[in-house]
Amino acid sequence: MSNQGGSPSEEKKDDDMDWGNNSSDDGADGGWGDGSDGQDDWGDEDDWGGDQDTHTSAQIWKLKGKQMNYKLLDGLSLVEVMNTEVRKVSQTLDLEEHQARALLQMYEWNKDVTVNKFFQAPTKALASSGVVMKQKVKPKTAGELECSYCLDDVPAKDCDALICGHQICKACWQDYLNTSTNTQDCVQLTCPHQCSAVVPPFKFKQYLKTDRFARYERFCAKNFVEHSKLMMWCPAPKCNIAAQFYDGAINDEVKCSCGFIFCGKCNTEGHNPSPCDVAEMWRIKASSESENIQWILARTKKCPKCSSHIEKNQGCNHMTCVHCKYEFCWLCKGDWSSHGSATGGYYKCNIYEKQKRTGSSSISKEEAKADAARNALEKYTFYLTRYDNHLKALRFAEQTLKSTEARMDVLTAKYKWKPN
């Protein structure tokens, strides 16, 4: 009678705890960029606008009994806040809004740095931001010219240029701008002549359809939030809400309108009252392959011949490795041919008992390692179970609170009670 020892299956932990929105050149992280089919995951177009006016302005969200120092902003509200910042800088520096916007994007939307850089060296600041103040070449206004983009001869009246004066045909402008909105690079798109002049927002609005221009505005809003020290995205999948903090203070816990609670300091799932560093250690442990290794060390032994990990879950001590077909004793790991009724039969091993009494180093080290791994695994499982139970209890308490408040509202209206 023998047990076929097999390699244990290693159940991988789900390590998708990092739901943050990392910045990338193609806007693909965090569910905000392009998929392989060219479609974005920014939510419904109605959430962002164009000519839609389905959202009110930014609302201040409060938890019951506690005033929160943050505001939750949807797509339209983000664009409003961004444009407000642009107007303030535009008025301060006496620049056009698209020029102020280019400056802010260059200096990562830091208003103080932008203003200081401009006053220290206005010409240098504008040039480094791609703001061109005068023509580099004189555009042609009559006759025909060769479009440098498509190389066709087109009438001059059907061509367009930025302030730099480099002309391409209007059809190519539309294609150039439309293609650029496939990625977040459109935020700081420059002249198609490889000139440093930044394409202003009104040029996008002039040539793009409503949905593509709304996409461009979304990329600008994403850039605005990612570079702001007092703003961050909700890390929940497919959520397009950002939190804006006031008074320079960032909350330990933010409750998004989508229902997800996250930490405003490390931008991960809420972990109050645990500090961010301790929560990060727990996330690493909960998602690490090290726990699979601990399980393997605690529950398996190596084949003496090929070193494959083998789990014994029932039966006698006669083991046969499925890889090399070596037959051995589970307890002493000796060749099974040397075992029989004289060594204790199938369920006992006198050789193993003798090795334990004499303190065989190989047996002692392996068993000590397995015992340590088993203890660590049991400790981890103990706390993981309680952690999971606490989360379930928290969700149940929230549901109970909502149903109780709804019931109280009904009774208050029915019996005309006055709340305390």
Protein Blocks (a to p, Z undefined) as FASTA:
>chain_A
ZZdddddddddddfklbmcccddfkopgghlaccfkopacebjfklnnpjacfbccdddd
ddehiacfbdcddfklmmmmmmmmmmmmmmmnopafklmmmmmmmnoopaklmmmmmmmm
mmlmmmmnopafbdfbdcdfehjdddfklopacdfklgccdfkopacdfklmmmmmmmmm
mpmklmmcccfklpabdcdfklmmmmpcfklmmmmmmmmmmmmmmmpckbccdfbghiab
dcddehhiacfbdcdfkopacdfklopacfbfbdfklmmmmmmmmmpmklmmmmmmmmmc
cdfklopacddfedcfbdcdfklopacdfklopafklgcfknnpjmbcfklmmmmmnopa
klmmmmmmmmmmmmmmmmmmmmmmmmmmmmmmmmmmmmmmmmmmmmmmmmmmmnopacZZ
